[in-house]
Amino acid sequence: MACTRTADDESRSRPPRYAGTAPWTIHGVVPGDSKLSIEQRFGKGEQVGIDSLRTSRWPGKGLTVKFDAQERAIDVHGNYLTAGDTALAYDGLPEADVAAALGKGERKGHRAPQAAGVIGLGSTETGSTLFYENGGNQVELTFHKGSFRGVRLTPSPDR
């Protein structure tokens, strides 16, 4: 009689661990990119705010970028994390799948009070954030009820 081993459905569908060397980006954008280079790729963004640190967004791409006075990206937000042509995280992807693909990051849970009428029953986790370092940038991936909702790239403090 032959032995067989069956993986559960959950582990079979998980993406493999990303082993490439391409830097992680949001639609190809990382901190340090110039506003001009981003506009050449996506067109002129919608300006958000009027302070000296300008912020532009490209709603069709789910991309928001904050620029310094030299018009260099310093804070990049979006809903799609890539490395080269490989999608690493996108809207709705389960946290377990992202962690399987990227490896174990530092994790912080977000909790909300749980109540029944006027009686407090403790708290429940409503979301989480995974933190990584990649390509000289801090990477924050946000999840709501276990599903990916967004990513933020900022320069590492020592960069």
C-alpha positions in Angstrom: 0.0 0.0 0.0 1.4 3.4 -1.0 1.6 6.3 1.3 0.2 9.6 0.2 0.3 13.1 1.6 -2.4 15.6 0.9 -1.9 19.4 1.5 -5.0 21.2 2.7 -6.7 23.5 0.3 -5.4 26.6 2.1 -1.7 25.8 1.8 -2.0 24.5 -1.8 -3.4 27.9 -3.0 -0.8 30.1 -1.2 1.7 31.8 -3.5 5.3 30.6 -3.3 7.9 32.6 -1.3 9.3 35.4 -3.4 13.0 34.7 -4.0 13.8 37.4 -6.5 16.0 40.5 -6.0 13.9 43.2 -7.6 13.0 46.0 -5.2 9.5 46.2 -3.9 7.5 49.0 -5.5 4.0 50.4 -5.8 3.2 50.3 -9.5 6.9 50.8 -10.1 7.2 53.8 -7.8 9.5 54.1 -4.8 10.7 56.9 -2.6 13.3 59.0 -4.3 11.5 58.9 -7.7 11.0 62.3 -9.3 7.6 63.8 -9.8 8.5 64.2 -13.5 9.3 60.5 -14.0 6.1 59.4 -12.3 4.0 61.9 -14.4 5.8 60.5 -17.6 4.5 57.0 -16.7 1.0 57.9 -15.4 0.2 61.4 -16.6 -0.4 64.4 -14.4 -1.8 63.5 -11.0 -4.5 65.3 -9.0 -2.9 67.6 -6.5 -4.0 67.0 -2.9 -3.3 69.8 -0.4 -1.3 73.1 -0.9 1.5 72.9 1.6 5.2 72.9 0.7 5.3 69.1 0.7 2.9 68.5 -2.2 0.9 65.3 -2.5 -0.5 64.0 -5.8 -2.7 61.0 -6.5 -3.5 58.9 -9.5 -7.0 57.4 -8.6 -7.0 55.0 -11.6 -3.8 53.4 -10.3 -4.7 53.6 -6.6 -1.5 55.6 -6.1 -0.8 58.6 -3.8 2.6 60.2 -3.6 3.9 62.9 -1.2 6.8 64.9 -2.6 9.5 67.0 -0.9 10.5 70.6 -2.0 12.8 69.1 -4.7 9.8 67.1 -6.1 11.2 63.7 -5.0 8.8 61.1 -3.7 9.1 60.7 0.1 6.0 58.8 0.9 4.3 56.4 -1.5 0.8 54.8 -0.8 -1.1 52.3 -2.9 -3.0 49.1 -3.2 -0.6 47.0 -5.3 2.9 45.9 -4.2 5.2 44.5 -6.9 8.7 43.3 -7.4 9.5 43.6 -11.1 6.6 41.9 -12.9 5.6 39.9 -9.8 2.5 40.9 -7.9 3.3 40.5 -4.1 0.2 42.0 -2.5 -3.1 43.3 -4.0 -6.5 44.3 -2.7 -8.2 41.5 -0.9 -5.3 39.0 -0.7 -5.3 37.2 2.7 -2.6 38.2 5.2 -1.4 34.6 5.4 -0.7 34.6 1.6 1.2 37.9 1.8 3.3 36.6 4.7 3.9 33.3 2.8 5.2 35.2 -0.2 7.3 37.9 1.7 8.4 36.0 4.7 7.7 36.8 8.3 7.6 40.6 9.0 7.2 42.4 12.2 3.4 42.3 12.9 1.2 44.7 14.9 -2.4 43.9 15.5 -5.1 46.6 15.7 -8.0 46.0 18.2 -11.4 47.5 18.8 -13.6 47.2 21.8 -16.2 44.4 21.8 -19.4 45.3 23.5 -22.9 43.9 24.1 -25.2 46.8 25.1 -23.5 48.6 28.0 -21.3 45.7 29.0 -17.7 45.6 27.7 -16.6 42.2 26.6 -12.9 42.9 25.9 -11.6 43.6 22.4 -11.3 41.9 19.0 -8.7 42.2 16.3 -10.0 44.3 13.4 -6.8 44.6 11.4 -3.1 44.4 11.3 0.1 45.9 9.8 3.1 43.9 8.6 6.5 45.8 8.6 9.4 45.0 6.3 12.7 46.6 5.0 13.4 46.4 1.3 15.7 48.3 -1.1 16.4 51.0 1.5 12.7 51.6 2.2 10.4 50.8 5.1 7.4 48.8 3.8 4.1 48.8 5.8 1.3 46.5 4.6 -2.1 47.1 6.1 -4.9 44.5 6.5 -8.5 44.8 7.5 -10.1 41.7 8.9 -7.3 39.6 7.4 -7.4 41.0 3.9 -4.8 43.3 2.3 -6.0 46.9 2.0 -2.9 49.0 1.3 0.8 49.5 1.3 3.1 52.4 2.2 6.8 52.9 1.3 9.0 55.5 3.0 12.8 55.8 3.1 14.5 53.9 5.9 15.7 56.3 8.6 19.3 55.4 7.9 19.0 56.1 4.2 
